[in-house]
Amino acid sequence: MSRFASRRDFLRWAAVLAPASRLLAFQDKEDHQEKADARFSTEVNLVNVLATVRDKNHAIAHNLIKDDFTLEEDGRPQTITYFAQQSDLPLTLGLLVDTSGSERTQIESERRASYKFIDQVLREDKDKAFVIHFDREVELLQDLTASRTALDKSLDGLSVERPQRSGSGQGQGRGRGSFGGTTLYDAVLLASDELMTKQKGRKAVILLSDGVDNGSKVSLVSAIESAQRADTLVYSIRFAESGANSRGGFSGPGLGGGGRGRRGGGGRFPGGGAPGGGNGGSERADGKKVLERLSSETGGSYFEVSSKMPLDKIYSQIQDELRNQYSLGYTSDQTGAGYRRIHLTVKLKNMTVQTRDGYYAR
């Protein structure tokens, strides 16, 4: 049975438990580092890597073999012990939809394209998906399910947030990001930490947004880390709205500031300030760069909706990638906890490899 009995439970966890758990995790890491190092030195660290390979024409490369790949970890050559094309592995898919005011003109097209995408990608006997929307709050519209009917129903419920009346208690004090208007980073963290981390097989999040965050309690760095720890690819789809906010508007924590309507500090994060090292809002976050970074560092892809690249075509490309991934496994020759960089290449000329930048050794 789902941990969340209702949407209210999801918001309650978002507002209270997530920040506390991350602070406790940091304190535990500091207090027990020596024990952790000793534990990891005696454990085998198995690492799985998903990759998409493209040729010089940007077409997906098929039928590569293990010996075509070279893999390094922190500059150290690693031996690939497992290799397969994983188009048949179970897929866990998360759909994260920005329903803040800046996206009001996109909701209907997002809904129509998402119906079709879910219908074509999900295999009811193998795959599962969930739907989250975010604006001032992060709300779970549909928990993990294999039912297309249930997912379609959740998409039916998508709507752009309405301005709150002054003094209204609606949504205040419960949802992550009740301090601002768009809680993108919080949505990625919640999807990764609470839903994806427990799943096996291939995992991907489809993020539909303009990339602007002005209300999250966590940083972009924390959002990326949560996706990396959950082995989740982030496919970002940007809808750029004309006007002052199309390139970021207000800054979000972790990419130039602590977000509109809140300041860093308060003792919630070690060292004070906003998580991820904000600078008090002296710079403005670029929504495009935010989404590009989310995708590149997790192994997903970035797309931008335009007349030449409509949402249906983007979904078709994502579908193609998800069905034509290579899966590689290796046993790291390093010990100890921490972040490790992965460098995966193909020996054949004019080939590019799309995969995550690294992983966190457990």
Secondary structure by P-SEA (a helix, b strand, c coil): ccccccaaaaaaaaaccaaaaaaaaaaaaaacaaaaaaaaaabbbbbbbbbbbbccccccccccccccbbbbcccbbbbbcccccccccbbbbbbbbbccccccccaaaaaaaaaaaaaaccccccccbbbbbbcccccccccccccaaaaaaaaaaccccccccccccccccccccccccccaaaaaaaaacccccccccbbbbbbbcccccccccccaaaaaaaaaaabbbbbbbbbcccccccccccccccccccccccccccccccccccccccccccccccaaaaaaaaaaaacbbbbbbcccccaaaaaaaaaaaaabbbbbbbbbccccccbbbbbbbbcccccccccccccccc
